[in-house]
Amino acid sequence: MLRSCVAKRATTTTFVVEPTNYGWSVGCGATRVGLFMTQRQALDAVKKCRAELTAKGQRSTVVVRASDPRSSANRSPRSYSFRR
């Protein structure tokens, strides 16, 4: 019996965090995951989603399209673009 071994390329889920007129939007592909009042809330939601994906052995990335000047007024700048 012959078997062909086909390596499957792991897909990476990309979450996009960006400001809108109504708050901070979190999207995954063409799907909106949620709309949040602050960037911190949006990033916390993404963190939870990424933890679930990691538990399943899946990869994910985060792209933040802007920064919230109110949340970083008294703190040093942080980068939220990271891979897992």
JOCOR-V324205 format. One record per residue. SS is DSSP state (alpha for helix, beta for strand, coil for the rest). Layout:
# JOCOR-V324205
((SS) (SS))
This chain:
# JOCOR-V324205
((coil) (coil) (coil) (coil) (coil) (coil) (coil) (coil) (coil) (coil) (coil) (beta) (beta) (beta) (beta) (beta) (beta) (beta) (beta) (beta) (coil) (coil) (beta) (beta) (beta) (beta) (beta) (beta) (coil) (coil) (beta) (beta) (beta) (beta) (beta) (beta) (coil) (coil) (alpha) (alpha) (alpha) (alpha) (alpha) (alpha) (alpha) (alpha) (alpha) (alpha) (alpha) (alpha) (alpha) (alpha) (alpha) (alpha) (alpha) (coil) (coil) (coil) (beta) (beta) (beta) (beta) (beta) (beta) (coil) (coil) (coil) (coil) (coil) (coil) (coil) (coil) (coil) (coil) (coil) (coil) (coil) (coil) (coil) (coil) (coil) (coil) (beta) (coil))
